[in-house]
Amino acid sequence: MNVSRFFTPLALLAASLLAACGSSEPCPAQAPCPACTTTAGSEAPTATVEEWWHLPGSIHFATGGTDVDVRSRMFLEEAVRMVQGRDDVVRVRIEGHTDERGNDGDNLALSEQRARSVADILVGMGVPRDRLEIVGYGSQQRLATGNTPEDHALNRRIEFSLLMLRPVGS
């Protein structure tokens, strides 16, 4: 087993969550929208914005499959530990993808099934279902455009984005 293939995404996930506390740029896919919360121990609301942050690393699948392997479950367990207890993580978006083989309708359904499969695992690990959002993109957001088995494997994946609540001006 290539240990670096497992621990590198975990290290990137940890760095991403730590960076979310700093001044890194948000995921450009979503524009921030204003919100208002109350800080613990304070009666006055603190102005905040919601920003989507893309998490590095992903979960990959066999052709046509929705099963999550042991290595990916370990990645999910670590991600759950990092996200739980963080009040600034509002939602987790689970984004399903496929390779381009097959028809668009089947690929869209498969990408949603993959996202739902991962969501079910996260719920089993203690993440409240109402904090999860499932999105299937089918083959519309491929990482690799080639036609090799490696390219196809890279495109069959789940990615994650976090909706973070951030104080204005940080």
Secondary structure, 3 states (H helix, E strand, C coil): CCHHHHHHHHHHHHHHHHHCCCCCCCCCCCCCEEEEEECCCCCCEEEEEEEEEEEEEEEECCCCCCCCCHHHHHHHHHHHHHHCCCCCEEEEEEEEECCCCCCHHHHHHHHHHHHHHHHHHHHHCCCCHHHEEEEECCCCCCCCCCCCHHHHHHHCEEEEEEEEEEECCC
